[in-house]
């Protein structure tokens, strides 16, 4: 599934590739002089309970990303502990789409969740991404509710 010249790698303490892809995703033409610092501060505070991956070309250009928040269930008497991933922010540069990169990014997150003994991976797909997630084995879940506060 993986495009031949793309490598999927975990993001460590340096989130510069995530930042570059975030700029590309949002086509940052407006100047936000504090965005870089806000992004790096967010990553410093979040990275210990997240799993993020990037797709890099052979020239080490970031062309795709995915990240997931790791949830831990509050302990309950008589119930085993449980953790799961909430996957989000899956993005592939337009010229690299439909080459298996998003599937490779998500497969890495799913395999990480399995290796860590997590009970599920959940996400909120866009209409465009639903066929990808169905292909990867995800099903529609209608057991959630939400309240929008803004």
DSSP file (Angstrom, degrees, kcal/mol; ACC not computed):
  #  RESIDUE AA STRUCTURE BP1 BP2  ACC     N-H-->O    O-->H-N    N-H-->O    O-->H-N    TCO  KAPPA ALPHA  PHI   PSI    X-CA   Y-CA   Z-CA
    1    1 A X              0   0    0      0, 0.0   103,-0.2     0, 0.0     2,-0.2   0.000 360.0 360.0 360.0 -29.8    0.0    0.0    0.0
    2    2 A X        -     0   0    0      1,-0.1    98,-0.1   101,-0.1    99,-0.1  -0.435 360.0-109.6 -74.2 136.8    2.8    2.4    0.7
    3    3 A X    >   -     0   0    0     -2,-0.2     3,-2.1     1,-0.1    -1,-0.1  -0.451  35.0-118.8 -60.9 137.1    4.1    4.6   -2.0
    4    4 A X  T 3  S+     0   0    0      1,-0.3    -1,-0.1    -2,-0.1    -2,-0.1   0.793 108.4  42.3 -54.7 -35.9    7.6    3.2   -2.9
    5    5 A X  T 3  S+     0   0    0      2,-0.0    53,-0.6    54,-0.0     2,-0.4   0.198  97.5  93.5-100.0  18.5    9.5    6.4   -2.0
    6    6 A X  E <   -A   57   0A   0     -3,-2.1     2,-0.4    51,-0.2    51,-0.2  -0.924  53.5-163.4-116.0 135.6    7.7    7.2    1.2
    7    7 A X  E     -A   56   0A   0     49,-2.8    49,-2.9    -2,-0.4     2,-0.5  -0.947  12.8-142.2-114.8 135.6    8.6    6.2    4.7
    8    8 A X  E     +A   55   0A   0     -2,-0.4     2,-0.3    47,-0.2    47,-0.2  -0.856  29.9 172.2 -97.0 127.4    6.2    6.4    7.6
    9    9 A X  E     -A   54   0A   0     45,-2.6    45,-2.5    -2,-0.5     2,-0.2  -0.971  33.6-109.1-137.5 150.7    7.9    7.5   10.9
   10   10 A X  E     -A   53   0A   0     -2,-0.3     2,-0.5    43,-0.2    43,-0.3  -0.525  34.0-120.5 -76.2 143.2    6.8    8.4   14.4
   11   11 A X        -     0   0    0     41,-2.9    41,-0.4    -2,-0.2     4,-0.1  -0.724  34.1-174.5 -83.7 129.7    7.1   12.1   15.4
   12   12 A X        -     0   0    0      2,-0.5    -1,-0.1    -2,-0.5    35,-0.0   0.196  54.3 -49.1 -97.9-139.8    9.3   12.6   18.3
   13   13 A X  S    S+     0   0    0      1,-0.1     2,-0.8     2,-0.0    34,-0.1   0.773 121.2  73.9 -72.4 -25.4   10.0   15.8   20.3
   14   14 A X        +     0   0    0      1,-0.1    -2,-0.5    29,-0.0     3,-0.4  -0.810  57.1 178.7 -94.1 112.5   10.7   17.8   17.1
   15   15 A X     >  +     0   0    0     -2,-0.8     4,-2.6     1,-0.2     5,-0.2   0.040  40.1 121.2-101.3  25.3    7.4   18.5   15.4
   16   16 A X  H  > S+     0   0    0      1,-0.2     4,-2.4     2,-0.2    -1,-0.2   0.859  75.7  51.6 -60.9 -35.3    8.7   20.5   12.5
   17   17 A X  H  > S+     0   0    0     -3,-0.4     4,-2.1     2,-0.2    -1,-0.2   0.904 110.3  48.6 -68.5 -40.0    7.3   18.1    9.9
   18   18 A X  H  > S+     0   0    0      2,-0.2     4,-2.3     1,-0.2    -2,-0.2   0.922 111.7  50.6 -61.1 -43.7    3.9   18.3   11.5
   19   19 A X  H  X S+     0   0    0     -4,-2.6     4,-2.3     1,-0.2    -2,-0.2   0.924 109.0  50.5 -61.1 -45.7    4.1   22.0   11.5
   20   20 A X  H  X S+     0   0    0     -4,-2.4     4,-2.1     1,-0.2    -1,-0.2   0.902 112.8  46.6 -60.3 -41.5    5.0   22.1    7.8
   21   21 A X  H  X S+     0   0    0     -4,-2.1     4,-2.9     2,-0.2    -1,-0.2   0.842 108.4  55.7 -71.5 -32.4    2.1   19.9    7.0
   22   22 A X  H  X S+     0   0    0     -4,-2.3     4,-2.0     2,-0.2    -2,-0.2   0.915 108.4  48.5 -64.3 -41.9   -0.3   22.0    9.1
   23   23 A X  H  <>S+     0   0    0     -4,-2.3     5,-1.7     2,-0.2     4,-0.3   0.932 113.5  47.1 -60.6 -45.7    0.7   25.0    7.2
   24   24 A X  H ><5S+     0   0    0     -4,-2.1     3,-1.2     1,-0.2    -2,-0.2   0.919 109.6  53.3 -63.7 -43.1    0.2   23.2    3.9
   25   25 A X  H 3<5S+     0   0    0     -4,-2.9    -1,-0.2     1,-0.3    -2,-0.2   0.903 116.3  38.2 -57.8 -43.5   -3.2   21.8    5.0
   26   26 A X  T 3<5S-     0   0    0     -4,-2.0     3,-0.3    -5,-0.2    -1,-0.3   0.313 103.3-130.0 -95.1   8.9   -4.5   25.3    5.9
   27   27 A X  T < 5 -     0   0    0     -3,-1.2     2,-1.3    -4,-0.3     3,-0.2   0.919  26.6-146.5  42.5  61.6   -2.8   27.0    2.9
   28   28 A X      < +     0   0    0     -5,-1.7    -1,-0.2     1,-0.2     4,-0.1  -0.400  47.3 142.9 -68.4  92.8   -1.4   29.6    5.2
   29   29 A X        +     0   0    0     -2,-1.3    -1,-0.2    -3,-0.3     2,-0.2   0.696  53.9  79.8 -98.6 -26.2   -1.3   32.7    3.2
   30   30 A X  S    S-     0   0    0     -3,-0.2     2,-0.6     1,-0.1     0, 0.0  -0.537  89.2-113.7 -78.4 148.3   -2.3   35.0    6.1
   31   31 A X        +     0   0    0     -2,-0.2     2,-0.5     1,-0.0    -1,-0.1  -0.735  35.2 173.5 -88.0 121.8    0.5   35.9    8.5
   32   32 A X    >   -     0   0    0     -2,-0.6     3,-1.7     1,-0.1     4,-0.5  -0.864   9.1-171.9-124.6  92.8    0.1   34.5   12.0
   33   33 A X  T 3  S+     0   0    0     -2,-0.5     4,-0.3     1,-0.3    -1,-0.1   0.668  82.8  45.9 -65.6 -17.0    3.4   35.5   13.6
   34   34 A X  T 3> S+     0   0    0      1,-0.1     4,-2.4     2,-0.1    -1,-0.3   0.431  84.1  94.4-104.7   0.4    2.7   33.5   16.7
   35   35 A X  H <> S+     0   0    0     -3,-1.7     4,-3.0     1,-0.2     5,-0.2   0.924  81.9  52.8 -61.7 -46.2    1.5   30.3   15.1
   36   36 A X  H  > S+     0   0    0     -4,-0.5     4,-2.7     1,-0.2    -1,-0.2   0.935 113.1  43.9 -54.7 -49.3    4.9   28.5   15.1
   37   37 A X  H  > S+     0   0    0     -4,-0.3     4,-2.5     1,-0.2    -1,-0.2   0.906 113.9  50.1 -65.2 -41.4    5.3   29.0   18.9
   38   38 A X  H  X S+     0   0    0     -4,-2.4     4,-2.4     2,-0.2    -1,-0.2   0.905 112.3  48.8 -61.8 -40.7    1.7   28.1   19.7
   39   39 A X  H  X S+     0   0    0     -4,-3.0     4,-2.5    -5,-0.2    -2,-0.2   0.949 112.5  46.0 -65.1 -48.7    2.1   24.9   17.6
   40   40 A X  H  X S+     0   0    0     -4,-2.7     4,-2.5    -5,-0.2    -2,-0.2   0.880 112.7  50.9 -64.5 -37.0    5.4   23.9   19.3
   41   41 A X  H  X S+     0   0    0     -4,-2.5     4,-2.1     2,-0.2    -1,-0.2   0.919 109.7  51.1 -63.9 -43.1    4.0   24.7   22.8
   42   42 A X  H  X S+     0   0    0     -4,-2.4     4,-2.1    -5,-0.2     5,-0.2   0.935 111.4  47.5 -57.7 -47.0    0.9   22.5   22.0
   43   43 A X  H  X S+     0   0    0     -4,-2.5     4,-2.7     1,-0.2    -2,-0.2   0.902 108.9  54.0 -64.9 -40.2    3.2   19.7   20.9
   44   44 A X  H  < S+     0   0    0     -4,-2.5     4,-0.2     1,-0.2    -1,-0.2   0.900 116.2  38.9 -59.2 -39.8    5.3   20.0   24.0
   45   45 A X  H  < S+     0   0    0     -4,-2.1    -1,-0.2    -5,-0.2    -2,-0.2   0.769 125.5  36.3 -82.3 -24.9    2.3   19.7   26.2
   46   46 A X  H >< S+     0   0    0     -4,-2.1     3,-2.2    -5,-0.2    -2,-0.2   0.733  90.0  85.3 -99.1 -26.0    0.4   17.0   24.1
   47   47 A X  G >< S+     0   0    0     -4,-2.7     3,-1.0     1,-0.3    -1,-0.1   0.685  80.3  65.1 -62.2 -20.7    3.0   14.7   22.7
   48   48 A X  G 3  S+     0   0    0      1,-0.2    -1,-0.3    -4,-0.2    -2,-0.1   0.666 111.7  35.0 -78.5 -14.0    3.2   12.4   25.8
   49   49 A X  G <  S+     0   0    0     -3,-2.2    21,-2.6    -4,-0.1     2,-0.3  -0.067 111.4  74.6-126.7  34.9   -0.4   11.3   25.3
   50   50 A X  E <   - B   0  69A   0     -3,-1.0     2,-0.4    19,-0.2    19,-0.2  -0.939  61.2-147.8-135.8 160.0   -0.4   11.3   21.5
   51   51 A X  E     + B   0  68A   0     17,-2.3    17,-2.2    -2,-0.3     2,-0.4  -0.991  24.8 178.2-125.8 121.1    0.9    9.2   18.7
   52   52 A X  E     - B   0  67A   0     -2,-0.4   -41,-2.9   -41,-0.4     2,-0.3  -0.971   5.6-173.7-126.9 141.6    1.8   11.1   15.6
   53   53 A X  E     -AB  10  66A   0     13,-2.9    13,-2.0    -2,-0.4     2,-0.3  -0.950   4.7-162.2-131.2 151.9    3.2    9.8   12.3
   54   54 A X  E     -AB   9  65A   0    -45,-2.5   -45,-2.6    -2,-0.3     2,-0.5  -0.953  17.1-132.7-130.1 153.6    4.5   11.5    9.2
   55   55 A X  E     -AB   8  64A   0      9,-2.7     8,-3.1    -2,-0.3     9,-0.9  -0.929  27.3-168.1-103.8 126.4    5.2   10.3    5.7
   56   56 A X  E     -AB   7  62A   0    -49,-2.9   -49,-2.8    -2,-0.5     6,-0.2  -0.931  14.9-133.5-118.0 138.2    8.5   11.4    4.3
   57   57 A X  E >   -A    6   0A   0      4,-2.2     3,-2.3    -2,-0.4   -51,-0.2  -0.239  41.8 -93.9 -74.0 174.6    9.8   11.2    0.7
   58   58 A X  T 3  S+     0   0    0    -53,-0.6    -1,-0.1     1,-0.3   -52,-0.1   0.747 132.2  55.8 -63.4 -21.5   13.3    9.9    0.0
   59   59 A X  T 3  S-     0   0    0    -54,-0.2    -1,-0.3     2,-0.1     3,-0.1   0.324 122.3-111.8 -89.1   7.2   14.3   13.6    0.1
   60   60 A X    <   +     0   0    0     -3,-2.3     2,-0.5     1,-0.3    -2,-0.1   0.734  65.4 152.0  67.2  26.3   12.8   13.8    3.6
   61   61 A X        -     0   0    0      1,-0.0    -4,-2.2     2,-0.0     2,-0.4  -0.764  48.3-123.9 -82.6 127.2   10.0   16.1    2.5
   62   62 A X  E     +B   56   0A   0     -2,-0.5    -6,-0.2    -6,-0.2     3,-0.1  -0.599  41.6 161.3 -73.9 127.0    6.9   15.6    4.7
   63   63 A X  E     +     0   0A   0     -8,-3.1    30,-2.9    -2,-0.4     2,-0.3   0.369  59.1  22.0-127.1   0.7    3.9   14.7    2.5
   64   64 A X  E     -BC  55  92A   0     -9,-0.9    -9,-2.7    28,-0.3     2,-0.3  -0.978  56.5-177.0-165.1 154.3    1.5   13.2    5.0
   65   65 A X  E     -BC  54  91A   0     26,-2.7    26,-2.4    -2,-0.3     2,-0.3  -0.988   7.2-180.0-151.5 158.6    0.5   13.0    8.6
   66   66 A X  E     -B   53   0A   0    -13,-2.0   -13,-2.9    -2,-0.3     2,-0.3  -0.956   9.4-173.4-152.3 146.6   -1.8   11.4   11.1
   67   67 A X  E     -BC  52  88A   0     21,-2.4    21,-3.2    -2,-0.3     2,-0.4  -0.988   3.5-163.7-142.6 156.2   -2.1   11.9   14.9
   68   68 A X  E     -BC  51  87A   0    -17,-2.2   -17,-2.3    -2,-0.3     2,-0.4  -0.999  16.9-134.2-142.5 139.1   -4.1   10.3   17.6
   69   69 A X  E     -BC  50  86A   0     17,-2.3    17,-2.4    -2,-0.4     2,-0.6  -0.779  24.5-134.5 -88.9 133.9   -4.9   11.1   21.2
   70   70 A X  E     - C   0  85A   0    -21,-2.6     2,-0.4    -2,-0.4    15,-0.2  -0.822  21.4-162.8 -93.6 118.8   -4.5    8.2   23.6
   71   71 A X  E     - C   0  84A   0     13,-3.2    13,-2.0    -2,-0.6     2,-0.5  -0.815   4.4-160.5-100.9 140.8   -7.5    7.9   26.0
   72   72 A X  E     - C   0  83A   0     -2,-0.4    11,-0.2    11,-0.2     2,-0.1  -0.988  20.9-124.8-120.3 128.7   -7.4    5.9   29.2
   73   73 A X        -     0   0    0      9,-3.2     9,-0.3    -2,-0.5     2,-0.1  -0.451  31.7-106.3 -69.7 139.8  -10.6    4.7   30.8
   74   74 A X        -     0   0    0     -2,-0.1    -1,-0.1     1,-0.1     0, 0.0  -0.463  47.8 -98.8 -61.9 133.8  -11.1    5.8   34.4
   75   75 A X        -     0   0    0     -2,-0.1     2,-0.3    -3,-0.1    -1,-0.1  -0.249  43.7-173.0 -58.8 142.7  -10.5    2.7   36.6
   76   76 A X    >   -     0   0    0      3,-0.5     3,-1.8    -3,-0.1     2,-0.1  -0.986  33.6 -96.1-134.2 144.8  -13.6    0.9   37.8
   77   77 A X  T 3  S+     0   0    0     -2,-0.3     3,-0.1     1,-0.3     0, 0.0  -0.384 109.3   9.2 -59.7 133.0  -13.9   -2.0   40.3
   78   78 A X  T 3  S+     0   0    0      1,-0.2     2,-0.4    -2,-0.1    -1,-0.3   0.496 107.3 103.7  77.8   3.5  -14.1   -5.3   38.5
   79   79 A X  S <  S-     0   0    0     -3,-1.8    -3,-0.5     3,-0.0    -1,-0.2  -0.955  70.5-123.0-119.0 137.2  -13.3   -3.9   35.1
   80   80 A X        -     0   0    0     -2,-0.4    -4,-0.0     1,-0.1    -3,-0.0  -0.374  38.7 -94.6 -70.6 155.3   -9.9   -4.2   33.4
   81   81 A X        -     0   0    0     -6,-0.1     2,-0.4    -2,-0.0    -1,-0.1  -0.347  45.9-165.5 -64.7 152.6   -8.1   -1.0   32.4
   82   82 A X        -     0   0    0     -9,-0.3    -9,-3.2    -3,-0.1     2,-0.3  -1.000  12.9-175.9-144.7 142.4   -8.7    0.1   28.8
   83   83 A X  E     +C   72   0A   0     -2,-0.4    36,-2.7    34,-0.3    37,-0.5  -0.951   7.7 174.8-131.3 154.3   -7.0    2.5   26.4
   84   84 A X  E     -Cd  71 120A   0    -13,-2.0   -13,-3.2    -2,-0.3     2,-0.4  -0.970  25.9-114.4-151.8 166.7   -7.9    3.5   22.9
   85   85 A X  E     -Cd  70 121A   0     35,-2.0    37,-2.8    -2,-0.3     2,-0.6  -0.847   8.1-156.9-105.9 140.7   -6.9    6.0   20.2
   86   86 A X  E     -Cd  69 122A   0    -17,-2.4   -17,-2.3    -2,-0.4     2,-0.2  -0.947  24.9-152.4-109.6 105.8   -8.9    8.8   18.8
   87   87 A X  E     +Cd  68 123A   0     35,-2.7    37,-0.5    -2,-0.6     2,-0.3  -0.551  27.7 148.3 -83.5 141.9   -7.3    9.4   15.3
   88   88 A X  E     +C   67   0A   0    -21,-3.2   -21,-2.4    -2,-0.2    37,-0.0  -0.949  38.7  47.6-157.9 173.9   -7.4   12.8   13.7
   89   89 A X  E     +     0   0A   0     -2,-0.3     2,-0.6     1,-0.2    -1,-0.1   0.843  58.7 171.8  55.1  41.4   -5.7   15.2   11.4
   90   90 A X  E     +     0   0A   0    -24,-0.2     2,-0.3    -3,-0.1   -24,-0.2  -0.741  11.0 162.8 -82.1 121.8   -5.0   12.7    8.7
   91   91 A X  E     -C   65   0A   0    -26,-2.4   -26,-2.7    -2,-0.6     2,-0.4  -1.000  23.3-172.3-145.2 139.0   -3.6   14.8    5.8
   92   92 A X  E     -C   64   0A   0     -2,-0.3   -28,-0.3   -28,-0.2     5,-0.1  -1.000  39.0-103.5-130.4 134.7   -1.7   14.0    2.6
   93   93 A X    >   -     0   0    0    -30,-2.9     3,-2.4    -2,-0.4     4,-0.4  -0.277  38.1-115.4 -52.9 137.3   -0.3   16.6    0.2
   94   94 A X  G >  S+     0   0    0      1,-0.3     3,-1.3     2,-0.2    -1,-0.1   0.833 112.9  53.2 -50.3 -41.9   -2.6   16.9   -2.8
   95   95 A X  G 3  S+     0   0    0      1,-0.2    -1,-0.3     3,-0.0    -2,-0.1   0.599 111.0  48.6 -73.5  -7.4    0.0   15.6   -5.3
   96   96 A X  G X  S+     0   0    0     -3,-2.4     3,-0.6   -33,-0.2     5,-0.4   0.334  85.9 119.0-109.8   4.7    0.7   12.5   -3.2
   97   97 A X  T <   +     0   0    0     -3,-1.3    -4,-0.0    -4,-0.4    -3,-0.0  -0.270  65.9  28.6 -71.7 158.6   -3.0   11.5   -2.7
   98   98 A X  T 3  S+     0   0    0      1,-0.1    -1,-0.2    -2,-0.0    -4,-0.0   0.789  90.3 103.5  63.0  31.7   -4.4    8.2   -3.8
   99   99 A X  S <  S-     0   0    0     -3,-0.6    -2,-0.1   -96,-0.0    -1,-0.1   0.232 101.7 -96.2-121.1   9.4   -1.0    6.4   -3.5
  100  100 A X  S  > S+     0   0    0    -98,-0.1     4,-2.1   -97,-0.1     5,-0.1   0.515  89.9 121.5  90.7   5.4   -1.7    4.6   -0.3
  101  101 A X  H  > S+     0   0    0     -5,-0.4     4,-2.7     2,-0.2     5,-0.2   0.937  75.0  46.9 -70.5 -45.9   -0.1    7.1    2.0
  102  102 A X  H  > S+     0   0    0      1,-0.2     4,-2.6     2,-0.2     5,-0.2   0.910 113.6  50.2 -61.5 -40.7   -3.2    7.8    4.2
  103  103 A X  H  > S+     0   0    0      1,-0.2     4,-2.7     2,-0.2    -1,-0.2   0.901 111.1  48.8 -63.0 -40.4   -3.8    4.0    4.4
  104  104 A X  H  X S+     0   0    0     -4,-2.1     4,-2.0     2,-0.2    -2,-0.2   0.907 111.4  49.4 -66.5 -41.1   -0.1    3.5    5.5
  105  105 A X  H  X S+     0   0    0     -4,-2.7     4,-1.7     2,-0.2    -2,-0.2   0.936 115.4  43.2 -61.8 -46.9   -0.3    6.3    8.1
  106  106 A X  H  X S+     0   0    0     -4,-2.6     4,-2.8     1,-0.2    -2,-0.2   0.878 110.1  56.2 -68.8 -37.2   -3.6    4.9    9.5
  107  107 A X  H  X S+     0   0    0     -4,-2.7     4,-2.8    -5,-0.2    -1,-0.2   0.893 105.7  52.1 -61.6 -37.8   -2.2    1.3    9.4
  108  108 A X  H  X S+     0   0    0     -4,-2.0     4,-2.3     2,-0.2    -1,-0.2   0.923 110.7  47.5 -63.8 -42.7    0.7    2.4   11.5
  109  109 A X  H  X S+     0   0    0     -4,-1.7     4,-2.4     2,-0.2    -2,-0.2   0.921 113.3  48.0 -63.6 -43.0   -1.6    4.0   14.1
  110  110 A X  H  X S+     0   0    0     -4,-2.8     4,-2.5     2,-0.2    -2,-0.2   0.926 112.2  48.7 -64.0 -44.8   -3.8    0.8   14.2
  111  111 A X  H  X S+     0   0    0     -4,-2.8     4,-2.8     1,-0.2    -1,-0.2   0.884 110.3  51.9 -63.9 -37.6   -0.8   -1.5   14.5
  112  112 A X  H  X S+     0   0    0     -4,-2.3     4,-1.9    -5,-0.2    -1,-0.2   0.935 109.4  49.9 -61.7 -45.6    0.5    0.7   17.3
  113  113 A X  H  <>S+     0   0    0     -4,-2.4     5,-2.8     1,-0.2     4,-0.2   0.914 112.5  47.4 -60.3 -43.0   -2.8    0.5   19.1
  114  114 A X  H ><5S+     0   0    0     -4,-2.5     3,-1.7     1,-0.2    -2,-0.2   0.937 110.9  50.8 -62.4 -46.9   -2.8   -3.3   18.7
  115  115 A X  H 3<5S+     0   0    0     -4,-2.8    -1,-0.2     1,-0.3    -2,-0.2   0.816 110.6  50.0 -62.6 -30.2    0.7   -3.6   20.0
  116  116 A X  T 3<5S-     0   0    0     -4,-1.9    -1,-0.3    -5,-0.2    -2,-0.2   0.403 116.1-114.7 -88.5   2.1   -0.1   -1.5   23.0
  117  117 A X  T < 5 +     0   0    0     -3,-1.7   -34,-0.3    -4,-0.2    -3,-0.2   0.761  56.1 165.2  72.7  25.8   -3.2   -3.7   23.8
  118  118 A X      < -     0   0    0     -5,-2.8   -34,-0.2    -6,-0.2    -1,-0.2  -0.369  37.7-137.4 -74.2 157.3   -5.7   -0.9   23.1
  119  119 A X  S    S-     0   0    0    -36,-2.7     2,-0.3     1,-0.2   -35,-0.2   0.670  70.7  -9.7 -92.8 -18.7   -9.4   -1.8   22.7
  120  120 A X  E     -d   84   0A   0    -37,-0.5   -35,-2.0    -7,-0.1     2,-0.4  -0.992  47.1-133.2-167.5 165.4  -10.3    0.4   19.8
  121  121 A X  E     -d   85   0A   0     -2,-0.3     2,-0.3   -37,-0.2   -35,-0.2  -0.999  30.4-175.3-125.8 128.7   -9.5    3.2   17.4
  122  122 A X  E     +d   86   0A   0    -37,-2.8   -35,-2.7    -2,-0.4     2,-0.3  -0.858   7.5 164.0-122.2 158.8  -12.1    5.8   16.8
  123  123 A X  E     -d   87   0A   0     -2,-0.3     2,-0.5   -37,-0.2   -35,-0.1  -0.976  38.6-122.7-162.5 167.6  -12.3    8.8   14.5
  124  124 A X        -     0   0    0    -37,-0.5     2,-0.0    -2,-0.3    -2,-0.0  -0.885  40.8-155.1-118.7  94.7  -14.7   11.3   12.9
  125  125 A X        -     0   0    0     -2,-0.5     2,-0.2     1,-0.1    -2,-0.0  -0.314  10.4-127.4 -77.6 152.3  -14.3   10.9    9.1
  126  126 A X     >  -     0   0    0      1,-0.1     4,-1.0    -2,-0.0     3,-0.3  -0.487  34.1-106.3 -79.9 164.5  -14.9   13.4    6.4
  127  127 A X  T >4 S+     0   0    0      1,-0.2     3,-0.7     2,-0.2     4,-0.4   0.911 121.8  54.2 -58.2 -42.0  -17.1   12.3    3.6
  128  128 A X  T 34 S+     0   0    0      1,-0.2     4,-0.3     2,-0.1     3,-0.3   0.825 110.1  46.4 -62.8 -31.8  -14.1   12.1    1.3
  129  129 A X  T 3> S+     0   0    0     -3,-0.3     4,-2.0     1,-0.2     3,-0.5   0.599  84.4  91.7 -90.9 -10.5  -12.2    9.8    3.7
  130  130 A X  H <X S+     0   0    0     -4,-1.0     4,-2.5    -3,-0.7     5,-0.2   0.878  84.0  53.2 -56.2 -42.3  -15.1    7.3    4.5
  131  131 A X  H  > S+     0   0    0     -4,-0.4     4,-2.4    -3,-0.3    -1,-0.2   0.903 108.2  52.0 -60.1 -37.7  -14.1    4.8    1.7
  132  132 A X  H  > S+     0   0    0     -3,-0.5     4,-1.8    -4,-0.3    -1,-0.2   0.945 111.6  45.4 -60.5 -48.0  -10.6    4.7    3.0
  133  133 A X  H  <>S+     0   0    0     -4,-2.0     5,-2.7     1,-0.2     4,-0.3   0.872 111.5  51.6 -68.8 -35.6  -11.7    3.9    6.6
  134  134 A X  H ><5S+     0   0    0     -4,-2.5     3,-1.6    -5,-0.2    -1,-0.2   0.933 108.6  52.6 -61.7 -44.1  -14.2    1.3    5.4
  135  135 A X  H 3<5S+     0   0    0     -4,-2.4    -2,-0.2     1,-0.3    -1,-0.2   0.864 107.3  52.5 -57.5 -37.4  -11.4   -0.3    3.4
  136  136 A X  T 3<5S-     0   0    0     -4,-1.8    -1,-0.3    -5,-0.1    -2,-0.2   0.475 127.5 -99.0 -80.8  -2.1   -9.3   -0.4    6.6
  137  137 A X  T < 5S+     0   0    0     -3,-1.6    -3,-0.2    -4,-0.3    -2,-0.1   0.477  72.9 144.8 101.5   2.9  -12.1   -2.2    8.5
  138  138 A X      < -     0   0    0     -5,-2.7    -1,-0.3    -6,-0.2     2,-0.3  -0.429  31.1-157.2 -71.5 150.8  -13.7    0.7   10.3
  139  139 A X        -     0   0    0     -2,-0.1     2,-0.3     0, 0.0    -1,-0.0  -0.866  27.3 -92.3-124.2 160.4  -17.5    0.6   10.8
  140  140 A X        -     0   0    0     -2,-0.3     2,-0.5     2,-0.0     0, 0.0  -0.548  38.6-159.9 -71.0 134.0  -20.0    3.3   11.4
  141  141 A X        +     0   0    0     -2,-0.3     3,-0.2     1,-0.1    -1,-0.0  -0.976  18.3 175.2-118.7 122.8  -20.7    3.8   15.1
  142  142 A X        +     0   0    0     -2,-0.5    -1,-0.1     1,-0.2    -2,-0.0   0.038  55.8  97.9-113.8  27.1  -23.9    5.5   16.2
  143  143 A X        +     0   0    0      2,-0.0     2,-0.3     0, 0.0    -1,-0.2   0.187  66.2  86.4-100.7  17.9  -23.4    5.1   19.9
  144  144 A X        -     0   0    0     -3,-0.2     2,-0.3     2,-0.0    -3,-0.0  -0.831  52.8-167.6-114.5 155.1  -22.1    8.6   20.5
  145  145 A X        -     0   0    0     -2,-0.3     2,-0.3     2,-0.0    -2,-0.0  -0.916   7.7-163.1-130.7 161.2  -23.8   11.9   21.1
  146  146 A X        -     0   0    0     -2,-0.3     2,-0.4     2,-0.0    -2,-0.0  -0.989  14.7-153.5-146.4 156.0  -22.4   15.4   21.1
  147  147 A X        -     0   0    0     -2,-0.3     2,-0.5     0, 0.0    -2,-0.0  -0.980  18.5-144.1-128.3 115.7  -23.2   18.9   22.3
  148  148 A X        -     0   0    0     -2,-0.4    -2,-0.0     1,-0.1     0, 0.0  -0.695  12.3-171.3 -81.5 127.3  -21.7   21.8   20.4
  149  149 A X              0   0    0     -2,-0.5    -1,-0.1     1,-0.1     0, 0.0   0.558 360.0 360.0 -97.7 -11.1  -20.8   24.6   22.7
  150  150 A X              0   0    0      0, 0.0    -1,-0.1     0, 0.0    -2,-0.1   0.367 360.0 360.0-128.5 360.0  -19.9   27.2   20.1
